[in-house]
Structure formats: structure tokens, C-alpha cells
Amino acid sequence: MKRNRVIKSVIRYSEAFKLKVVAEVEREGLTFEEARRKYGVRSAGTVSRWVRQYGNGSRGKIIRVQTPEPINELKRLQERVKRLESLLADANIDLVLERAYTQIACEQAGIKDMEEFKKKHPGGRRT
């Protein structure tokens, strides 16, 4: 029983050819697929591999460099925001309690218009 084998020829690309393709991808913004079709490269991942291997790093990689100073500054600011939020919540609770106390005091004193009372007496709000 004979098997029919299909023998594919191996294509080797020169370094100069690879560098030309990579330069065009980086310079002109071709996609890997466009460059593959334009230059007749068989495999879909070949051009991207060349760009990783021979490229200047402008395609395919995002490098984020962060030193300890910005990291520490971010932590410090996050802690400050948390502390300020806590202080604001405390201030809001104090305000609600003060308003409730003032309303109860006015009711017990027989004062019907609390806003008018605040305007007439010292320590009240002035407009």
C-alpha cells in the first residue's frame, strides 16, 4: 500500500529580506497580514515573529516603566482620599445631628419657623 505524500518545499528567507519586511511594517504601519500577503510569506505568524525578533520595539509591545516614587505617591494619595472621605462622612453625620437637635429644640420651645429663628438669633446662619 503506497501513501501519497505531499512534500512542501522549505522556504528560507534572508536576513536582508526579513529586515526589509520589518522596516516596512514599522515605518508604514502595515498589518502583519498585509505584509505577509504583499511579500508572499506563507505562515501567518512569521511576520509577527520577525517584528519581535528584528524590530525596534515600536510594534507589538507596550512597556510601562514605573519607579518606586510614583508607586509610593499613588499609595499616599489613595490613603489621603480614604482619610478625607472618612472625615467628610463624620462632618455629614455631625451636620445631620445638629439639624435634628435644632429642630427638636425649636419644637420644644414652641418655635414654628426654624429658618426665621436662625436669622434673628446670634449664632444662626446669616444671609
Secondary structure, 3 states (H helix, E strand, C coil): CCCCCCCCCCCCCCHHHHHHHHHHHHHHCCCHHHHHHHHCCCCCCHHHHHHHHHCCCCCCCCCCCCCHHHHHHHHHHHHHHHHHHHHHHHHHHHHHHHHHHHHHHHHHHCCCCHHHHHHHCCCCCCC
